[in-house]
Amino acid sequence: MLVALRALVNGMFVGLEDRSTTLVTKASSIGMPQTFELVDRGGQKIALRSTDNGKFVRADDGSTKQLCADRDIPQDWETFEKVDLGGQKIGLRCVANGKFVCAENAGVKPLIANRAAAGDWEAFHLVRLDAMVALRSMANNAFVGQQVASTSLIAKTTNVTPETFEVVGLGGQRIALRSNAKGKFVCAEEGGTKPLGATRDAVYGWETFEKVDLGSNKFGLRASTNGKFVCAEDAGAKPLIANRDAARGWETFEFVPRFSPAVHGFKFQNDGFANDFIPALNVRTDALCGGMAYAALDYFFSKMPIPDQPFRPASQTTLRAYIYDRQVASIMDNLDKWSEYVTGVAVGLRNTEFFNWGISSRIAELRYFLDQGIPCVICLMGGHGWGHQVVAYSYTMGRYDGNLGNYVEDFKIHVYDPNFHDPKQTIVADRARGAFRREGFAVSEDWLTYFVDTKYHTQKPPTIANATYPYDGLIYELVLLFCTGSDDLRGGNDNINLTVNLLDGSQQTYNNINSGGRWVVGSKEYAQVVLQRPIRQDQLRNLMINATFGGGPSPDNWEMMSLEIFKRGGGFFTSIKTINAKRFMFGDRVLIAPINDLPSLGLSVAVHLQGFGDQAFRADEFAGTRGQSRQLEGFAITFSSPIAGLGMEYFAHLQFVGDTAWMPHGSFCGTRGEGRRVEGFGIRLTGPLAGSYDVEYMAYIQNIGDTLFVKNGVFCGTRGQGLRVEGIQVRVLKKQ
């Protein structure tokens, strides 16, 4: 459940301060920094995870240290008891030290858990973001808002600021309504004898209403204080007042869910999509803002939970394909308008006309939807012919009348912008620049104008199961971000396999983690791997990335510029490792990404190579060649620093000879000067300490390339196929 916290002492929302981890009460509205996931810890105990950075809030010696959101797992310092202070006010008492969280110095200083008792500075409202609605009167089909120059609530379309309310359940059919703008509860003033207003910090009798079902999702609101129904007096011409004995037309209302970027927007950004539009011609497109806007509305109108994954969906996945299809629809359905703007911008003679449309006639189109509580897509057109699509969910007119007069700077459009980590953005009109821009940005893209997408129609989106992992600190998913350079990954038959190697020697293998998809030049693609069984991070030894390139006249190559490895579990999605560039080729198809790799014992590895003779290498170093058609004809392995009680022996499968006998370490196994290739081999440890170590080894084999690592005597290579070994790699590791 997503929530926000509002401090009663100053009416401001709790959030992260300026992209830091410190919690303060300074925000007048709710964005990503002010949004938290509430995690039930049993009884009245909760934990709060910031949606801004994915970390849990902790107190951590609250006598001196401020509250911060910087922990992956909720334990005692990250657990708070929700204490009922009456009237829907709560205090948060840290379980670790028994102290209440305080908005220090009336909210001027950061939050700290250091108070023995709860007073005004320690009182908060817990705001459920999924309970935000607008209240529409059936008397005139208008939304309820605050009357200009008054505290009274009224259902009118003019001279009123529409309100969003949180519906607070009080048990049974009893509810309270809390204004999102003011943070105050709606009150039947003076026991119902005066108009309703959002004026109270707490809920008692005057702030309690019974929701009476009238059918067809309509209801009446009966004030508990006098038993009278709330009425949009004089068909909405006068303020709301609780003065009717029965509910008829003027006393009938409905709740309209409000679009909230924090709840209904995607948790990933439109910041790295690369779409393989026409693979045969290498034609690609970037960005899916329109697809994300359309898809977000599809989930909202279909009343389906939006997928909660915090990373872009990978190519070939259901969600990626759906967003892409909706992107195409968002463009094709509006080709006439896009064409008009692109043509006009190219000529450059209509820029002022386009801007004036946005502050006059386009406002009427926008209000047609938003005044009905219907979020809509707006399409922004830049001065260089490029466009951007966002979801508009509310607006502010202020003193501006929409007729090209004064105070145009008061006009604001509140939008969900998929390009931003905090998707709650505001678009403002800048008359001096003749353009629209994002509010609060020193440098912002300029758009000449916008149009309202009236062609959007809801489609039922795919059901994507959201992660429900327990908060136990275990890793349930590995998510790999691959950055491709100047040589693409073909996909099809040329794919990527993953082996997860654990310190206990066990493995988890996942084939084709790119789902057969092509990763185009310059792309950044995620691969999501749900583990066969969850693990701790300290159990991870390494990840082995293996490309499945085949041989032949034109084998594939793939340039990986970087790899970032993320872990995902209950309440966390965190980067754990970054790997530098590697070029994958038919002869070099394996990458080992160490996580908690153990240091290998020192070895000296000597190999006899065709045309080179004896060559010396070290432990864990590839000994030989790749792709040079140069056969390995023998090898010898010794411990650099002998360990008492630990020995080694090995054998080889030789051309025209077959398997040799097992030979002790230090012995040369193979031939010199006979031109006889090694086709396979095995290595095992001996002595009393052999059970405490593993010997691991792999080979590069003609027409096959790199094998996987095998260990402890398992044969590595081929028999009877006439394939040469061209190089080997050996290491000895202590078992965990």
C-alpha positions in Angstrom: 0.0 0.0 0.0 1.4 3.4 -1.0 1.0 6.2 1.6 2.2 9.7 2.4 2.7 11.2 5.9 1.6 14.8 6.7 2.9 16.5 9.8 0.2 18.2 11.7 2.5 20.8 13.1 3.0 22.5 9.8 0.7 20.7 7.3 3.6 19.6 5.2 4.4 16.1 3.8 7.3 14.0 4.9 9.8 13.3 2.2 13.5 12.9 1.2 15.3 16.2 1.2 16.9 17.3 -2.1 17.7 13.7 -3.3 19.4 12.9 0.0 18.3 10.1 2.4 17.3 12.5 5.2 13.5 12.9 6.0 12.1 16.4 6.4 8.6 17.9 6.4 8.8 20.6 3.7 6.7 19.6 0.8 3.2 21.0 0.1 2.3 18.2 -2.4 3.0 14.5 -2.9 5.7 13.4 -5.4 8.0 10.4 -5.4 10.2 11.7 -2.5 7.0 11.9 -0.4 5.6 8.5 -1.3 6.3 5.4 0.8 5.3 1.8 0.7 3.7 0.8 4.0 4.9 -2.7 5.0 2.9 -4.5 7.7 5.2 -5.9 10.4 2.5 -7.4 12.5 0.2 -5.9 15.1 0.4 -2.2 14.9 4.0 -2.3 13.7 4.9 -1.0 10.3 8.0 -0.2 8.1 8.2 2.5 5.5 10.1 2.1 2.2 10.7 5.1 0.1 9.6 4.7 -3.5 12.2 7.4 -4.4 15.3 5.3 -3.6 13.8 1.9 -2.6 15.3 2.1 0.9 13.6 1.6 4.3 13.3 4.4 6.8 15.4 3.9 9.9 15.7 5.8 13.2 19.2 4.5 14.2 20.0 5.9 17.7 17.3 8.5 17.5 18.7 10.5 20.4 21.3 12.0 18.1 20.7 10.8 14.5 17.9 11.9 12.1 15.5 9.6 10.3 17.0 8.4 7.0 15.8 6.1 4.2 19.0 4.0 3.6 18.3 0.4 4.6 17.6 -2.7 2.5 15.9 -4.8 5.2 13.5 -3.7 8.0 14.7 -4.7 11.5 14.1 -3.0 14.8 15.5 0.4 13.9 13.4 0.3 10.7 10.1 -0.7 12.5 7.7 1.7 14.1 4.6 1.2 16.2 1.6 3.1 14.8 0.1 4.7 17.9 -3.5 6.0 17.7 -3.6 9.6 19.0 -7.3 10.0 18.4 -9.2 11.8 15.6 -7.3 9.8 12.9 -4.0 11.2 14.1 -1.1 8.9 14.7 2.3 8.8 16.3 5.2 6.7 15.2 7.2 5.1 18.0 10.5 3.4 17.0 10.6 -0.2 18.2 14.3 -0.1 18.9 14.4 2.8 21.4 10.7 3.3 22.3 10.8 7.0 21.2 8.3 8.9 19.1 9.2 10.4 15.8 9.2 14.2 16.0 9.1 16.9 13.4 11.8 18.8 15.2 11.4 22.5 15.8 7.9 22.5 14.4 9.1 20.9 11.2 12.0 23.2 10.5 14.6 20.5 11.2 14.6 16.9 10.0 12.6 14.1 11.6 14.2 12.4 14.6 13.0 9.6 17.0 13.8 11.1 20.4 10.5 12.0 22.2 9.1 10.0 25.2 5.5 11.2 24.5 3.5 12.4 21.5 2.4 16.0 21.2 1.7 18.3 18.2 5.2 17.9 16.8 4.9 14.1 17.0 1.4 13.9 15.3 0.9 12.8 11.7 -1.8 12.0 9.2 -1.2 8.7 7.3 -2.6 9.3 3.8 -3.5 6.4 1.6 -2.8 7.3 -2.0 -5.0 4.5 -3.4 -8.0 6.1 -1.6 -7.8 9.4 -3.4 -11.0 10.4 -5.1 -13.0 13.4 -6.4 -16.5 13.9 -5.2 -19.1 14.6 -7.9 -22.6 15.9 -7.2 -25.4 14.4 -9.3 -27.3 17.6 -8.8 -25.3 19.3 -11.6 -22.6 16.7 -12.5 -19.9 19.1 -11.1 -17.0 18.2 -8.8 -16.9 19.4 -5.2 -14.2 22.0 -4.4 -13.5 25.0 -2.2 -15.4 28.1 -3.1 -13.2 31.1 -4.0 -12.5 33.4 -1.0 -14.3 31.0 1.3 -13.7 27.8 3.3 -17.0 26.3 2.1 -17.3 23.4 -0.2 -19.5 23.7 -3.3 -20.2 21.7 -6.4 -19.7 24.2 -9.3 -17.7 24.4 -12.5 -16.7 28.1 -12.1 -15.1 30.0 -9.4 -14.1 26.9 -7.6 -10.9 24.9 -7.1 -11.8 21.1 -7.6 -10.6 19.1 -4.6 -9.2 15.6 -4.2 -10.1 13.8 -1.1 -8.8 10.8 0.8 -11.6 8.5 1.9 -10.8 7.4 5.5 -12.7 4.3 6.7 -14.0 4.6 10.3 -15.7 1.2 10.4 -18.9 -0.1 8.8 -20.2 2.6 6.4 -18.8 5.5 8.4 -16.1 7.6 6.6 -14.3 10.8 6.9 -13.0 12.9 3.9 -9.6 14.5 4.1 -8.7 17.3 1.6 -5.5 16.5 -0.2 -4.8 20.1 -0.9 -5.2 21.4 2.7 -4.8 18.2 4.7 -7.9 19.0 6.7 -11.0 16.9 7.3 -14.4 17.9 6.0 -16.6 19.1 8.7 -20.4 19.7 9.0 -19.8 23.1 10.6 -21.6 24.0 13.8 -23.3 20.6 14.0 -24.6 20.8 10.4 -26.2 24.2 10.6 -23.5 25.8 8.5 -22.0 24.7 5.1 -19.4 22.0 4.9 -15.7 23.0 4.9 -12.4 21.2 5.0 -11.2 22.8 8.2 -10.4 20.2 10.9 -7.2 18.4 11.9 -8.9 15.5 13.6 -12.1 13.4 13.2 -14.8 13.5 15.8 -18.6 13.8 15.4 -18.9 16.7 13.1 -16.3 15.2 10.7 -18.0 11.7 10.5 -20.4 10.7 7.7 -22.3 7.6 6.9 -22.0 6.5 3.2 -25.6 5.4 2.3 -25.7 3.2 -0.9 -28.2 4.5 -3.4 -27.4 2.0 -6.2 -25.4 2.3 -9.4 -22.2 3.4 -7.5 -24.1 6.4 -6.2 -24.5 7.3 -2.5 -25.7 9.8 0.0 -23.6 11.3 2.8 -25.4 11.4 6.1 -23.7 13.6 8.8 -23.4 11.8 12.1 -23.7 15.0 14.0 -27.4 15.6 13.0 -28.5 12.6 11.0 -29.1 14.8 7.9 -28.0 14.2 4.3 -25.5 16.5 2.7 -27.2 18.5 -0.1 -25.8 20.4 -3.1 -28.1 23.2 -2.2 -30.1 24.9 -5.1 -28.8 22.3 -7.6 -25.2 23.2 -6.8 -25.6 26.9 -6.9 -25.0 27.2 -3.1 -22.5 25.5 -0.8 -22.9 21.9 0.5 -24.8 21.6 3.8 -26.1 18.7 5.8 -29.8 19.6 6.1 -32.0 17.0 4.3 -34.0 14.1 5.8 -33.8 12.0 2.6 -31.4 11.5 -0.3 -32.7 12.5 -3.7 -31.1 14.2 -6.7 -29.4 17.1 -4.9 -28.3 14.7 -2.1 -26.7 12.1 -4.5 -22.9 11.9 -5.1 -20.4 9.5 -6.5 -16.6 9.0 -6.0 -14.5 9.3 -9.1 -11.0 7.8 -8.7 -8.2 10.3 -9.3 -5.2 9.4 -11.4 -2.1 9.6 -9.3 1.4 9.4 -10.9 2.8 7.7 -7.8 0.0 5.0 -7.8 -1.0 4.7 -11.5 2.3 5.5 -13.3 5.0 3.0 -14.2 7.9 2.6 -11.7 10.5 2.7 -14.5 11.4 5.6 -16.8 11.3 6.1 -20.6 15.1 6.6 -20.6 16.7 3.8 -22.7 14.3 1.9 -25.0 15.7 0.8 -28.3 13.1 -0.6 -30.6 14.1 -2.9 -33.5 11.5 -1.4 -35.9 12.7 -2.9 -39.2 15.4 -5.4 -38.3 16.3 -6.3 -42.0 17.1 -2.6 -42.7 18.6 -1.9 -39.2 15.9 0.7 -38.7 15.2 1.4 -35.0 13.3 3.9 -32.9 14.0 5.3 -29.5 11.7 6.1 -26.6 8.1 4.9 -25.8 6.6 7.9 -24.0 3.3 7.6 -25.9 3.1 3.9 -25.3 3.8 4.3 -21.6 1.1 7.1 -21.4 -1.4 5.0 -23.2 -0.6 1.9 -21.2 -0.8 3.7 -17.9 -4.3 5.0 -18.8 -5.3 1.4 -19.9 -4.4 0.0 -16.5 -6.1 3.0 -14.7 -9.4 2.8 -16.7 -9.4 -1.0 -16.5 -9.0 -0.8 -12.7 -6.0 -3.2 -12.9 -2.8 -2.8 -10.8 0.0 -1.4 -12.9 3.1 -3.6 -13.1 5.4 -2.6 -10.3 8.8 -3.6 -11.7 11.4 -0.8 -11.2 13.3 -1.5 -14.5 12.4 -1.2 -18.1 10.8 -4.3 -19.5 13.1 -6.3 -21.7 12.6 -6.8 -25.4 10.5 -9.9 -26.2 8.5 -9.5 -23.0 4.7 -9.2 -22.9 4.8 -5.8 -21.3 7.4 -4.4 -23.7 5.5 -5.6 -26.7 2.2 -4.0 -25.3 3.8 -0.7 -24.6 5.4 -0.7 -28.1 2.0 -1.5 -29.7 0.4 1.4 -27.8 3.2 3.7 -28.9 2.4 2.9 -32.5 -1.3 3.5 -31.9 -0.6 6.9 -30.2 1.2 8.1 -33.3 -0.9 6.6 -36.0 -4.2 7.7 -34.5 -3.0 11.4 -34.5 -1.0 11.5 -37.8 -3.1 14.5 -39.0 -2.2 16.7 -36.0 1.5 15.5 -35.9 1.8 16.3 -39.6 0.3 19.8 -39.2 2.7 20.7 -36.4 5.8 19.2 -38.0 5.0 21.1 -41.3 4.3 24.3 -39.4 7.4 24.1 -37.4 9.6 23.4 -40.5 8.2 26.6 -42.1 8.6 28.5 -38.8 5.8 31.0 -39.6 3.2 29.7 -37.2 5.1 29.4 -33.9 3.2 32.3 -32.2 -0.1 30.9 -33.5 0.7 27.4 -32.1 1.6 28.8 -28.7 -1.6 30.9 -28.6 -3.6 27.8 -29.3 -2.1 26.2 -26.2 -3.2 29.1 -24.0 -6.7 29.5 -25.5 -8.7 26.9 -27.5 -6.6 23.9 -26.3 -7.5 24.7 -22.7 -11.2 24.1 -23.5 -10.3 20.7 -25.0 -8.3 19.9 -21.9 -11.0 21.0 -19.5 -13.6 18.9 -21.4 -11.8 15.8 -20.0 -10.4 17.0 -16.7 -13.6 18.7 -15.6 -15.2 15.2 -15.8 -12.4 13.7 -13.8 -11.0 11.9 -16.8 -7.2 12.0 -17.3 -6.1 12.4 -20.9 -3.0 12.2 -23.0 -1.6 15.5 -24.2 1.0 15.7 -27.0 3.7 18.3 -26.7 5.4 19.6 -29.9 8.9 21.0 -29.7 10.4 23.8 -31.8 12.5 21.3 -33.8 9.7 19.1 -34.8 10.0 16.5 -32.1 7.2 15.6 -29.8 6.5 14.2 -26.3 3.5 12.6 -24.7 2.3 12.8 -21.1 -0.9 12.1 -19.1 -2.7 15.2 -17.9 -4.7 14.6 -14.7 -5.5 18.1 -13.4 -4.9 21.8 -14.1 -4.9 25.2 -12.4 -6.2 28.4 -14.0 -5.5 30.8 -11.2 -6.3 34.4 -12.4 -6.0 33.4 -16.1 -9.3 33.4 -18.0 -8.1 31.5 -21.1 -8.6 34.3 -23.5 -5.0 35.4 -24.2 -5.1 38.1 -21.6 -3.0 38.7 -18.5 -1.8 36.2 -15.9 -1.1 33.4 -18.3 1.7 32.3 -16.0 -1.0 31.1 -13.6 -2.1 28.4 -16.0 -0.6 25.1 -15.2 -1.1 21.5 -16.4 -0.3 18.7 -13.9 1.0 15.6 -15.7 2.4 12.1 -15.4 5.7 12.3 -17.3 7.2 8.9 -18.0 10.6 10.5 -18.7 11.3 11.3 -15.1 12.1 9.4 -11.9 9.6 11.6 -10.2 6.8 11.4 -12.8 4.7 14.1 -11.1 5.5 17.1 -13.2 3.9 20.5 -14.0 3.8 22.2 -17.4 3.6 26.0 -17.4 3.2 28.6 -20.2 6.0 31.0 -20.6 4.8 33.9 -22.7 8.2 35.6 -22.8 9.7 32.6 -24.5 6.5 31.8 -26.5 6.7 28.2 -25.2 5.6 25.7 -22.6 8.1 24.2 -20.2 8.4 22.1 -17.1 8.0 24.1 -13.8 10.9 24.2 -11.5 13.7 23.4 -14.0 16.4 25.9 -14.6 16.9 24.3 -18.0 13.9 22.6 -19.6 12.8 21.5 -23.1 10.6 24.1 -24.7 7.4 23.0 -26.5 5.7 25.4 -28.8 2.3 24.0 -28.0 0.3 20.9 -27.3 -2.9 19.1 -28.4 -5.3 16.9 -26.5 -5.3 13.3 -27.8 -9.0 12.8 -28.4 -8.4 9.5 -30.3 -7.3 7.5 -27.2 -9.5 4.5 -26.5 -9.0 2.1 -23.6 -7.7 -1.4 -24.3 -7.5 -4.1 -21.7 -3.8 -4.4 -20.9 -2.0 -7.7 -20.0 -2.1 -8.9 -16.5 1.5 -8.9 -15.2 2.0 -10.6 -11.8 3.6 -8.2 -9.3 6.4 -9.4 -7.1 5.3 -10.3 -3.6 8.5 -11.4 -2.0 8.9 -11.6 1.8 11.0 -9.1 3.5 13.6 -11.6 4.5 16.7 -10.1 2.9 17.0 -12.9 0.4 17.6 -12.4 -3.3 14.7 -13.7 -5.4 15.7 -12.1 -8.7 18.9 -11.1 -10.5 18.4 -8.4 -13.0 21.2 -7.8 -15.5 21.6 -4.5 -17.5 23.6 -5.1 -20.7 24.9 -2.1 -22.7 25.6 -3.0 -26.3 28.3 -1.2 -28.2 29.0 -1.0 -32.0 28.3 -4.7 -32.6 24.8 -6.1 -31.9 23.6 -9.3 -30.4 21.7 -11.1 -33.1 19.3 -13.1 -31.1 17.5 -16.0 -32.8 20.1 -18.8 -32.4 22.8 -16.4 -31.0 21.8 -15.8 -27.4 23.0 -15.4 -23.8 23.0 -18.1 -21.1 23.6 -17.5 -17.4 25.0 -19.8 -14.8 24.8 -18.7 -11.2 27.7 -20.3 -9.3 27.3 -20.5 -5.5 30.1 -20.8 -2.9 28.7 -24.2 -1.8 29.5 -25.5 -5.3 25.9 -25.6 -6.5 24.7 -23.9 -9.7 21.6 -22.5 -11.1 21.4 -22.3 -14.9 19.2 -20.1 -17.1 19.3 -20.4 -20.9 18.4 -17.7 -23.4 18.0 -14.8 -20.9 17.6 -12.4 -23.8 14.5 -14.5 -24.9 15.9 -14.7 -28.4 15.7 -11.0 -28.9 18.1 -8.9 -30.8 20.0 -6.3 -28.8 20.7 -3.4 -31.3 23.7 -1.2 -31.4 23.8 1.3 -28.6 21.0 -0.3 -26.7 20.6 -0.9 -22.9 18.6 -4.0 -22.3 17.6 -5.6 -19.0 17.4 -9.4 -18.5 15.2 -10.5 -15.6 16.1 -13.8 -14.0 13.8 -15.2 -11.3 16.0 -17.6 -9.2 15.1 -21.2 -8.9 15.5 -20.8 -5.1 16.3 -17.6 -3.2 19.8 -17.0 -1.9 21.8 -14.6 0.3 24.2 -12.3 -1.4 27.1 -13.8 0.6 26.3 -17.2 -1.0 26.9 -15.8 -4.5 30.3 -16.8 -5.9 30.1 -15.5 -9.5 27.9 -15.3 -12.6 29.0 -16.9 -15.8 27.7 -15.2 -19.0 28.0 -17.6 -21.9 27.2 -16.6 -25.5 25.8 -19.4 -27.8 27.5 -18.2 -31.0 28.0 -20.9 -33.6 30.9 -21.3 -35.9 30.7 -21.3 -39.7 31.7 -18.8 -42.4 30.3 -15.7 -40.6 30.1 -16.3 -36.8 28.5 -13.6 -34.7 30.4 -11.2 -32.5 28.8 -9.0 -29.8 30.3 -6.0 -28.1 29.2 -5.6 -24.5 30.2 -2.2 -23.3 29.2 -2.8 -19.7 27.1 -5.1 -17.5 25.4 -3.9 -14.2 24.1 -6.6 -11.9 21.1 -5.9 -9.7 19.5 -7.9 -6.9 15.8 -7.9 -6.2 13.9 -9.1 -3.2 11.3 -8.0 -0.7 11.6 -4.3 -0.5 14.9 -3.8 -2.4 16.2 -3.4 -6.0 19.9 -2.7 -5.6 23.0 -2.7 -7.8 25.7 -5.1 -6.6 28.3 -5.2 -9.3 29.4 -3.4 -12.5 31.5 -5.2 -15.1 33.6 -3.5 -17.8 33.5 -4.0 -21.5 34.1 -7.4 -23.2 33.8 -8.4 -26.8 32.2 -11.8 -27.2 33.4 -13.9 -30.2 33.1 -17.5 -31.3 36.5 -18.2 -29.8 35.9 -16.2 -26.6 32.3 -16.6 -25.5 32.5 -16.7 -21.7 32.6 -13.9 -19.1 33.0 -14.6 -15.4 31.5 -11.8 -13.2 32.9 -12.3 -9.7 30.6 -11.5 -6.8 32.2 -13.2 -3.8 34.8 -15.2 -5.7 37.3 -17.0 -3.5 41.0 -16.5 -4.2 42.4 -19.5 -6.0 45.6 -21.3 -4.8 48.8 -20.4 -6.6 49.4 -22.7 -9.5 52.0 -22.9 -12.3 50.6 -24.1 -15.5 52.9 -25.0 -18.4 51.5 -26.1 -21.8 53.2 -27.3 -25.0 51.7 -25.5 -28.0 52.1 -26.4 -31.7 54.6 -24.1 -33.2 55.4 -22.3 -29.9 56.7 -25.1 -27.7 56.5 -24.8 -23.9 54.6 -21.7 -22.5 54.2 -20.8 -18.8 51.0 -19.4 -17.2 49.5 -18.9 -13.7 46.4 -20.1 -11.9 43.1 -18.9 -13.3 44.9 -17.6 -16.4 43.9 -19.0 -19.8 46.8 -21.1 -21.0 46.9 -21.5 -24.8 45.3 -19.8 -27.8 41.8 -19.2 -29.1 40.9 -19.4 -32.8 44.4 -19.8 -34.1 44.0 -23.5 -35.0 47.0 -24.2 -32.8 46.8 -27.5 -30.9 47.8 -28.1 -27.3 50.0 -31.2 -27.1 50.7 -31.5 -23.4 50.6 -29.8 -20.0 52.1 -29.8 -16.5 50.6 -28.3 -13.4 52.3 -27.6 -10.0 51.4 -25.8 -6.8 53.3 -22.5 -6.5 53.4 -22.9 -2.7 52.9 -26.6 -1.7 50.3 -27.3 0.9 50.9 -30.3 3.2 48.2 -32.9 2.8 47.0 -31.6 -0.6 48.0 -33.1 -4.0 46.8 -33.2 -7.5 46.8 -35.6 -10.5 45.6 -35.5 -14.0 45.3 -37.4 -17.3 44.8 -36.5 -21.0 43.1 -38.1 -23.9 45.7 -38.0 -26.7 45.3 -38.4 -30.5 45.9 -42.1 -31.5 46.7 -43.0 -27.9 43.5 -42.5 -25.9 43.5 -41.9 -22.2 46.8 -41.7 -20.4 47.3 -42.9 -16.8 46.7 -40.5 -14.0 49.9 -38.6 -13.4 51.0 -36.7 -10.2 51.2 -32.9 -10.3 54.5 -31.6 -11.7 54.6 -34.3 -14.3 54.3 -33.5 -18.0 51.2 -35.2 -19.5 51.2 -35.4 -23.3 53.9 -35.4 -26.0 56.5 -33.1 -27.4 57.6 -33.1 -31.1 55.2 -35.8 -32.2 52.4 -33.5 -33.5 49.9 -35.3 -31.3 47.0 -33.2 -30.1 45.3 -33.3 -26.7 41.6 -33.9 -27.2 40.5 -33.9 -23.5 41.7 -34.1 -19.9 40.7 -34.5 -16.3 42.1 -33.2 -13.0 41.5 -34.2 -9.4 42.9 -33.5 -6.0 44.5 -36.0 -3.7 45.6 -36.3 -0.1 43.9 -35.8 3.3 42.8 -32.2 2.5 41.4 -32.9 -1.0 37.8 -32.8 0.4 38.4 -29.2 1.5 39.1 -27.9 -2.0 37.8 -28.0 -5.5 39.8 -28.0 -8.7 37.9 -26.4 -11.6 38.9 -26.3 -15.2 37.7 -25.6 -18.7 39.0 -25.8 -22.3 38.8 -24.1 -25.6 38.0 -26.8 -28.2 38.1 -26.8 -32.0 34.7 -26.0 -33.5 33.1 -25.8 -30.0 34.9 -22.9 -28.3 35.0 -22.4 -24.6 33.5 -25.2 -22.5 31.8 -24.6 -19.1 33.9 -25.1 -16.0 33.9 -28.7 -14.7 35.6 -29.9 -11.5 37.1 -32.7 -9.5 38.0 -35.3 -12.1 35.1 -34.8 -14.6 36.3 -35.3 -18.2 36.6 -32.0 -20.1 36.9 -32.4 -23.9 35.9 -35.0 -26.5 36.7 -38.5 -27.4 36.7 -40.0 -30.9 35.7 -36.7 -32.6 39.2 -35.6 -33.7 38.8 -32.2 -32.1 41.9 -30.5 -30.7 42.2 -28.7 -27.4 43.7 -25.3 -28.0 43.9 -23.9 -24.4 43.0 -24.7 -20.8 42.2 -22.8 -17.6 42.7 -24.3 -14.1 42.1 -23.1 -10.6 41.9 -24.6 -7.1 39.5 -23.0 -4.6 38.9 -23.7 -0.9 35.3 -25.0 -0.3 32.9 -22.9 1.9 
